[in-house]
């Protein structure tokens, strides 16, 4: 099975498209033969690099080529999704016929042949253009960045073991649908991850730092590899001789940047229409209501140039947006994809995202953060008599049905009489999103973003979390002292 | 994307091994092909229907004692050539490591993971399974307000491994799976707990049973009261012990040991757990979630005793970690499909049952019954064994369940837990992470509550 590698037909595009427009139209049409209201084709060609340095030696070098197409049909709000990595004309026609049959033959669309679509190209001008594109950079240059990161951590204090992982991904996509949408995009991501283990006798503790961006290697001019290593080492050393955190309900000051994982888990996931539409969100019927203190405003933004969670267009071909979720404590919007809009009636927010062609898109976060407030970090800490300062956070998770969430604290300290005191290890925070949001009583003005991979129904995608320092009046701390 | 002619995985393997031999490159090819169906039901209808067909190849080239990896899903000859070049380029960058070698291993054991197949099972039957599951959960109790997560899936997969030393292995596997999590509400409290079933034969699925069990488990959590903070004796259910084992399985990896990341390093043949604890890893269980006749390098599978009556007997090894540790591979080379690199991983990790009847485990105990944990990806550290996790469970008063507990935390160290096991139940439960264990009673666990 072969097809002619024809360049794109739609006007305005200069690089060769992933698929010939005539074939795309034919596939979209064939797929609707079973009576679907809507068909959507997602074609992907992704090249990635993964390198791992252990104790200064390059131990693993890999990466490769992800290559495939997904076809989504909507029958009302019912979804049929199929994918293949046989991206030949024959393979795609087979896929279309298979997916058309999946719902039986009711309400067939007349087979009017191919080419019936007049594609309109979405204006998806990149918000940011990589200067040192990962596909143009030599692997030796990437390795050099890793060695610098290793140098930033190795031998610092009690650090004995250092792992550095470098990854980049260049994802080229084409999204075309039966409404005539045609969107092409290239997503460039680079990331550096340093894990440092400090050891003293039998005491052992690890620290990590993992910044990333939708940028080329020029990102590491701004965030130097040395500083990434140094931050991992700082956390490992700070926690090495720490005692265990206390357990119980306490006031907690949460650090900025990755501290925003609290909002991501506690509230972000249940503001996605994938949860809202199933009534599996405690916020489903709270639009326009005060759900947090007036000091809390929260935003999900896909338009920050070069941000890890940036999207030029979402995976449904909609240009990125900035979505205010909570304005001074009032719930103002959900994060809405095409299906979510159909099911809930709320307007789409450009939030349809997926890991790759093996997933149908779903409403997902981009760069999600709590906005700046009017306090200072010192001011927040001084207001706590007996509590915890959670300076850097690990990951977390939430059960969307109940809103119960957890997250791990990587670096914590006691606060006594308004002063940061001894370090604490092994703290986790648990709670219920809707309740704890009400307990955020103070927000500082030092907003920063942190980078993570967010896993959910449509796979693992890059998202930013973020916040300024903030104070939660009471939250359950899990420790063992 | 020039959609040139695509080879099948077997053809691509042959093509690559021939090319490598011609160029004098030592090469291993790992290939997978999967087709699967996923049907999600919501509100009495099929809400999502997913058909999947995916294949790809992972290459591992050995050049001057160093491995280089590359993968491709594009199986055209030019793309395969690019992948081979890329694997060789990567190998030239990597630091050579002792023990790097390819082998033609002995034949694997005969293991049928395919059974009767799914060819006779129509789409309508699968749809019925999904709808039955959701309807049964919805109708089981008036307190079920919705069934947000419910579905049927199956997969038909094939795995091939070959290398330039003459090894050629192939294996087919099949499974059917259902999962359901009903949301139940009462007096403003929302609770949700799932249940699931994994089978090798479609006909063994029992969606109604799975649905009723999930509802029963969810409803039992209603009426939760705040948990106390402090240290209490505990009974941990088998599924929950299994979840802990899954989080800490990397402690038993020879690779983690050699990289200084296992708290068990240097403790081989020492006492690391209560004498009541025996732990096996068995890839040859016909119904295990991670069963396989050979590992990711083609090495034949066999059961391995990891802890025997509290004594650490073995670490899990692939060929390379074994060579460096001065031992032989235990057949635990693992990779996350063709995109991953070869490491070490467990297959089906199993703690053996003891002789305490389930109802006797909590006898006279006032403390906690831990039934579930969450947040392990961040709250558990296999390097130290420490954990601090979101927990679910019940308060026990004099051996009887008094009431469920609101979300709380449980913290400790896995090695302390294994050491403090005082009684082991007689029934083993499986987790979705291919780990299994009986319920145990432990001396103490630290809880964080109100």
Contacts between the chains, C-beta under 8 A, distances in Angstrom:
chain1	res1	chain2	res2	distance
A	1	B	5	6.8
A	1	B	6	7.2
A	2	B	3	7.0
A	2	B	4	6.6
A	2	B	5	5.5
A	3	B	3	4.9
A	5	B	1	7.5
A	5	B	2	4.1
A	5	B	3	6.5
A	5	B	4	8.0
A	18	B	1	4.9
A	19	B	1	7.2
A	43	B	1	7.3
A	45	B	1	5.1
A	50	B	341	7.8
A	51	B	93	8.0
A	52	B	341	7.9
A	54	B	259	6.2
A	57	B	95	3.8
A	57	B	97	7.9
A	58	B	93	5.7
A	58	B	94	4.9
A	58	B	95	5.4
A	59	B	94	6.9
A	59	B	95	7.0
A	59	B	97	7.3
A	60	B	67	7.6
A	60	B	69	6.8
A	60	B	94	7.3
A	60	B	341	4.7
A	61	B	68	5.6
A	61	B	69	6.3
A	61	B	90	3.6
A	61	B	91	7.3
A	61	B	93	5.4
A	61	B	94	5.1
A	62	B	68	7.5
A	62	B	69	3.1
A	62	B	70	6.3
A	62	B	71	7.1
A	62	B	90	6.3
A	62	B	340	8.0
A	62	B	341	5.4
A	63	B	69	7.4
A	63	B	70	6.6
A	63	B	71	7.5
A	63	B	86	7.4
A	63	B	90	7.8
A	64	B	58	7.7
A	64	B	69	7.9
A	64	B	70	5.2
A	64	B	71	3.3
A	64	B	72	5.4
A	64	B	73	7.9
A	64	B	83	6.6
A	64	B	86	7.4
A	64	B	339	6.4
A	65	B	71	7.1
A	65	B	72	4.6
A	65	B	73	6.3
A	65	B	74	5.5
A	65	B	79	6.5
A	65	B	82	7.5
A	65	B	83	7.0
A	66	B	73	5.7
A	66	B	339	7.9
A	67	B	1	7.2
A	67	B	72	7.2
A	67	B	73	4.2
A	67	B	74	4.3
A	67	B	79	7.6
A	68	B	54	7.1
A	68	B	73	6.0
A	77	B	47	7.3
A	78	B	45	6.5
A	78	B	46	6.2
A	78	B	47	6.0
A	78	B	48	7.3
A	78	B	49	7.5
A	79	B	47	6.7
A	79	B	48	4.4
A	79	B	49	6.9
A	80	B	48	7.7
A	80	B	49	4.5
A	80	B	50	7.6
A	80	B	51	7.8
A	81	B	48	6.8
A	81	B	49	7.2
A	81	B	50	4.6
A	81	B	51	7.5
A	82	B	50	6.9
A	82	B	51	4.0
A	82	B	52	7.0
A	82	B	53	7.8
A	83	B	51	7.8
A	83	B	52	5.8
A	83	B	53	7.0
A	83	B	54	7.1
A	84	B	53	4.7
A	84	B	54	7.4
A	85	B	53	7.6
A	85	B	54	5.8
A	85	B	55	6.3
A	85	B	56	7.0
A	85	B	73	4.4
A	85	B	74	7.5
A	86	B	6	5.8
A	86	B	53	7.3
A	87	B	1	6.4
A	87	B	3	5.3
A	88	B	3	4.5
A	88	B	5	7.7
A	88	B	6	6.3
A	89	B	3	6.9
A	91	B	3	7.9
A	91	B	6	7.4
A	95	B	53	8.0
A	98	B	51	6.2
A	99	B	51	6.7
A	102	B	49	5.3
A	102	B	51	6.6
A	102	B	123	7.2
A	103	B	49	7.4
A	139	B	89	7.0
A	139	B	90	7.3
A	139	B	93	5.7
A	140	B	93	7.1
A	143	B	93	6.3
A	160	B	260	7.1
A	161	B	259	7.1
A	161	B	260	5.2
A	161	B	261	7.2
A	163	B	259	8.0
A	197	B	260	7.1
A	197	B	261	7.1
A	197	B	383	6.4
A	199	B	260	7.8
A	204	B	263	7.5
A	204	B	383	6.3
A	204	B	384	5.5
A	205	B	384	6.9
A	206	B	381	6.8
A	206	B	383	5.5
A	206	B	384	7.8
A	244	B	411	7.3
A	245	B	388	7.4
A	245	B	411	8.0
A	247	B	229	4.4
A	247	B	230	7.3
A	247	B	409	6.6
A	247	B	411	6.9
A	247	B	446	6.0
A	247	B	447	6.5
A	247	B	448	3.2
A	247	B	449	7.5
A	248	B	229	4.0
A	248	B	448	6.0
A	248	B	449	7.1
A	248	B	450	7.3
A	249	B	229	7.9
A	249	B	449	7.7
A	249	B	450	5.3
A	275	B	148	7.7
A	278	B	42	6.6
A	278	B	146	6.2
A	278	B	148	4.3
A	279	B	145	7.1
A	279	B	146	5.0
A	279	B	148	7.7
A	279	B	183	7.9
A	280	B	146	6.4
A	280	B	148	3.8
A	280	B	183	6.1
A	282	B	190	7.2
A	358	B	52	6.7
A	358	B	54	6.5
A	360	B	48	7.3
A	360	B	50	7.2
A	394	B	378	3.7
A	394	B	379	7.2
A	395	B	375	7.9
A	395	B	377	5.7
A	395	B	378	3.5
A	396	B	375	6.2
A	396	B	378	6.1
A	397	B	374	5.8
A	397	B	375	5.4
A	397	B	377	7.1
A	397	B	378	7.9
A	397	B	390	7.8
A	399	B	192	6.0
A	399	B	374	7.2
A	400	B	148	7.0
A	401	B	146	8.0
A	401	B	148	5.5
A	401	B	149	7.8
A	401	B	181	6.9
A	401	B	183	4.3
A	401	B	190	6.4
A	401	B	192	3.8
A	402	B	183	7.5
A	402	B	190	4.6
A	402	B	191	6.1
A	402	B	192	5.3
A	403	B	190	7.2
A	404	B	374	8.0
A	404	B	390	7.0
A	404	B	407	4.5
A	405	B	390	7.5
A	406	B	374	5.7
A	406	B	375	3.6
A	406	B	379	6.6
A	406	B	389	6.8
A	406	B	390	3.4
A	406	B	407	8.0
A	406	B	409	7.6
A	407	B	375	6.7
A	407	B	378	6.4
A	407	B	379	7.8
A	408	B	375	6.4
A	408	B	378	3.7
A	408	B	379	4.1
A	408	B	388	6.8
A	425	B	386	7.2
A	426	B	386	5.1
A	426	B	387	7.8
A	426	B	388	4.7
A	426	B	411	5.9
A	427	B	388	6.2
A	428	B	375	6.4
A	428	B	378	8.0
A	428	B	379	4.7
A	428	B	388	4.0
A	428	B	389	6.3
A	428	B	390	7.1
A	428	B	409	5.5
A	428	B	411	7.4
A	428	B	448	7.9
A	430	B	375	7.7
A	430	B	390	4.6
A	430	B	391	7.9
A	430	B	407	5.2
A	430	B	408	6.8
A	430	B	409	5.3
A	430	B	448	7.5
A	431	B	407	6.9
A	432	B	407	6.6
A	476	B	407	7.3
A	476	B	408	6.7
A	476	B	409	6.5
A	476	B	448	5.8
A	476	B	449	6.6
A	476	B	450	7.2
A	477	B	409	7.5
A	477	B	448	5.8
A	478	B	379	7.9
A	478	B	388	4.7
A	478	B	389	7.1
A	478	B	390	7.7
A	478	B	391	8.0
A	478	B	408	7.5
A	478	B	409	2.3
A	478	B	410	7.1
A	478	B	411	5.4
A	478	B	448	3.7
A	479	B	388	6.5
A	479	B	409	7.8
A	479	B	411	5.8
A	479	B	446	7.3
A	479	B	448	6.2
A	480	B	231	7.2
A	480	B	388	7.5
A	480	B	411	4.1
A	480	B	412	6.3
A	480	B	446	3.2
A	480	B	448	7.9
